[in-house]
Amino acid sequence: MAFFSFGGRVKPKKFDYIPMHYDAAKEELEARLGKYGETEISDSELAKARIKSGIRMKARGNQEVLRTGKKEANIRLFIIMLMLFCASIYFLQSEAFNVFIESILN
């Protein structure tokens, strides 16, 4: 612990995050109702909405790709575990391991 310090105490930094609520379902409903409302949506607004929905769909990910990725990862994990199991059995049955255990017990 330092008893002497050169300079003043370090002041804590403020955390000024303002939380914002985003309701995707409400925004989508408003967009669908806006198409049929009195105000007409311009082509640029429709393009922005299509781009936004496309990005949202990509963020969720393609379910088939995610499923195959999980399957490959599980197969890889199983193979690694099988290799480690075989290596540990080989190590436990080796003569060097038996000599080591006997030297510890004696």
C-alpha positions as CSV (number, residue, x, y, z in Angstrom):
1,M,0.0,0.0,0.0
2,A,1.4,3.4,-0.9
3,F,1.4,5.9,1.9
4,F,2.8,8.8,-0.2
5,S,1.5,9.7,-3.6
6,F,2.6,12.3,-6.0
7,G,-0.6,14.1,-7.2
8,G,-4.1,14.0,-6.1
9,R,-6.5,11.1,-5.8
10,V,-7.9,9.6,-8.9
11,K,-11.5,10.7,-9.3
12,P,-13.9,8.0,-10.5
13,K,-15.2,8.3,-14.0
14,K,-18.9,8.9,-14.4
15,F,-21.0,6.4,-16.3
16,D,-23.6,8.4,-18.1
17,Y,-25.4,5.8,-20.3
18,I,-29.0,6.5,-21.0
19,P,-30.8,3.3,-21.7
20,M,-33.1,3.3,-24.8
21,H,-35.9,0.8,-25.3
22,Y,-36.3,-0.6,-28.8
23,D,-39.4,-2.6,-29.7
24,A,-38.9,-4.3,-33.0
25,A,-42.5,-5.7,-33.2
26,K,-44.0,-2.2,-32.6
27,E,-41.8,-0.7,-35.3
28,E,-42.7,-3.4,-37.8
29,L,-46.4,-3.0,-37.0
30,E,-46.1,0.8,-37.5
31,A,-44.3,0.2,-40.8
32,R,-47.0,-2.1,-42.1
33,L,-49.8,0.2,-41.0
34,G,-48.0,3.2,-42.5
35,K,-48.2,1.6,-45.9
36,Y,-52.0,1.8,-45.7
37,G,-52.3,5.1,-44.0
38,E,-52.9,8.6,-45.4
39,T,-49.3,9.5,-45.7
40,E,-47.4,8.0,-48.6
41,I,-44.0,6.5,-48.0
42,S,-41.4,7.5,-50.6
43,D,-39.3,5.0,-52.5
44,S,-36.2,5.9,-50.5
45,E,-38.1,5.1,-47.2
46,L,-39.2,1.8,-48.6
47,A,-35.6,1.0,-49.7
48,K,-34.4,1.9,-46.2
49,A,-37.0,-0.4,-44.7
50,R,-36.0,-3.3,-47.0
51,I,-32.3,-2.8,-46.1
52,K,-33.1,-2.6,-42.4
53,S,-35.2,-5.8,-42.5
54,G,-32.5,-7.6,-44.5
55,I,-29.8,-6.7,-42.0
56,R,-32.1,-7.9,-39.2
57,M,-32.6,-11.2,-41.0
58,K,-28.8,-11.6,-41.4
59,A,-28.2,-10.8,-37.8
60,R,-30.5,-13.7,-36.7
61,G,-28.6,-15.9,-39.1
62,N,-29.5,-18.7,-41.4
63,Q,-30.8,-21.5,-39.3
64,E,-29.5,-24.3,-41.6
65,V,-26.0,-22.9,-41.5
66,L,-26.1,-22.5,-37.7
67,R,-27.4,-26.1,-37.4
68,T,-24.6,-27.5,-39.6
69,G,-22.0,-25.5,-37.8
70,K,-23.2,-26.9,-34.4
71,K,-23.2,-30.4,-35.8
72,E,-19.6,-30.1,-37.1
73,A,-18.4,-28.6,-33.8
74,N,-20.0,-31.5,-31.9
75,I,-18.4,-34.1,-34.2
76,R,-15.0,-32.3,-33.8
77,L,-15.4,-32.3,-30.0
78,F,-16.3,-36.0,-29.9
79,I,-13.2,-36.9,-32.0
80,I,-10.9,-34.8,-29.7
81,M,-12.4,-36.5,-26.6
82,L,-12.0,-39.9,-28.2
83,M,-8.3,-39.2,-29.0
84,L,-7.6,-37.9,-25.5
85,F,-9.3,-41.0,-24.0
86,C,-7.2,-43.3,-26.2
87,A,-4.0,-41.4,-25.3
88,S,-4.8,-41.6,-21.6
89,I,-5.4,-45.4,-21.8
90,Y,-2.1,-45.8,-23.7
91,F,-0.3,-43.7,-21.1
92,L,-1.8,-45.5,-18.1
93,Q,-0.9,-48.9,-19.6
94,S,2.7,-47.9,-20.4
95,E,5.7,-49.4,-18.5
96,A,7.0,-45.9,-17.6
97,F,3.8,-45.0,-15.8
98,N,3.9,-48.2,-13.8
99,V,7.5,-47.6,-12.8
100,F,6.7,-44.1,-11.8
101,I,3.8,-45.3,-9.6
102,E,5.9,-48.0,-8.0
103,S,8.6,-45.5,-7.2
104,I,6.1,-43.2,-5.5
105,L,4.6,-46.0,-3.4
106,N,8.0,-47.3,-2.2
